[in-house]
Amino acid sequence: MTSRFTELVVDCHDPERLAAFWCAVLDFTVLDRSEGKVEIGSWEPTVEAVRAGQMPPTVVFIQVPEGKTVKNRLHLDVSPIDADTDNEVARLLGLGATKVDVGQGPDRSWVVLADPEGNEFDVLRTLAPNTYVTPPA
């Protein structure tokens, strides 16, 4: 017997706001919503697809009354796929992310940001195929 990782659940005050932020970050769409809950993902899960193999999990935002009080024990890492890391960080800041210090120190290869409700996430190295710009001749 085995299980599949199918959803990552995030407690929050405003599920609609966080779902919109993360849809813009990850190019996901809203799959389902009900009172106090929004689920987003990159694909529409079916029982058959999940049983057939590992698939990317969806992200579910659930409204809770309490606020975030300490550093997350679990966080997401994202990697830009069509821009360099600096440009992606600038885009995410424009979407409402903020830079945060969680003790990562100055010599790091990633950038720590927080979503609009303060949940930390890391922006890692770019996966863009060619981010080197040739200087003009």
Secondary structure, 3 states (H helix, E strand, C coil): CCCCCCEEEEEECCHHHHHHHHHHHHCCEEEEEECCEEEEECCCCCHHHHHHCCCCCEEEEEECCCCCCCCCCCCEEECCCCCCHHHHHHHHHHHCCEECCCCCCCCCCCEEEECCCCCEEEECCCCCCCCCCCCCC
